[in-house]
Amino acid sequence: MSSGLLALLDDVTLIARAAAASLDDASAQAFKAGTKSAGVVIDDTAVTPSYVTGLAAQRELPIVARIARGSLINKLVILLPGALALSVLAPWAVQPILMLGGLFLCFEGAEKVHHWIAPAAHHKTETDISVAPQTPEAMERFEDRKVRSAVKTDLILSAEIMAITLSALPATSPIHTKAIALALVGVFITLLVYGAVALIVKADDAGVALARSGSRIIAAAGRGLVRIMPGVLTVLATVGTLAMLWVGGGIVLHSLEVFGLAAPAHLLHDIAAAAGHAMPTAGGAIEWLLTALGSGLFGLGLGALLVPVVDKAVMPLVGLIRRD
């Protein structure tokens, strides 16, 4: 009896060790894969605060929490099973889908750059949902529209994050390791993005509260926080746009290389490597910066070509389909 119990305990220990090793492996893969989606994460963080515009201060955090819950459902309930099924049933489709995501990032980034250059061309004609209504029933519908709009946007960004993560995982990884890695990335990025969003949207309130403090130093810090927040949001949005172009351009360059058109990626690599060798004291940093800059410029140029195609052909077609 005792020997059987010891054997059972030994088996349980081996299973636990294997599970721990698998979790460690998945965690390491999740970290490496998650870092590649940095551009999408920054853009998601920059975009989301706009969805609490027009809300009362006490409603901001509940709305952010609702959007975060929708984001988790997007990643863990909708996209994670789809990504795993794709990796098993049609692994060949991962790279084309990833390339489409890269093209979307290039398009979004270029459209935002165009908005900086010609803001008048981007005035919206649809019903404005930035001004809150007054009655409780209308306010509830208003908040629901805000949340639905934010969750739809998040679904697109989350799909890009999960596709980038899946492509970065080794093809030989067991299915459970991929599932754990995708889940870890999804949960971590959601907490990171919406935790940052919660801090951003409440920073003004915190600044106002500090400004009312009896301490002159604390009050000055509060007023300073209120003054700098618009600039912080502007910087965050700018960094998010640049990161989108960098990540999107890099994805497309790598995808072209996979599909046999390696010349653009090799040219950029050779230029960056030559510059790095010319300045050996900072070679690694120079090479990385030039690679990122080249990927971003490539993404901007590609996105500039896509903007008129989407505006003049794709969106009208989508409108016709919706009316039908």
Secondary structure, 3 states (H helix, E strand, C coil): CHHHHHHHHHHHHHHHHHHHHHHHHHHHHHHHHHHCCHHHHHHHHHHHHHHHCCCCHHHHHHHHHHHHHHHHHHHHHHHHHHHHHHHHHCHHHHHHHHHHHHHHHHHHHHHHHHHHHCHHHHCCCCCCCCCCCCCHHHHHHHHHHHHHHHHHHHHHHHHHHHHHHHHHCCCCCCHHHHHHHHHHHHHHHHHHHHHHHHHHHHHHHHHHHHHCCCCHHHHHHHHHHHHHHHHHHHHHHHHHHHHHHHHHHHHHHHHHHHCCCCHHHHHHHHHHHHHHHHCHHHHHHHHHHHHHHHHHHHHHHHHHHHHHHHHHHHHHHHHHHHHC
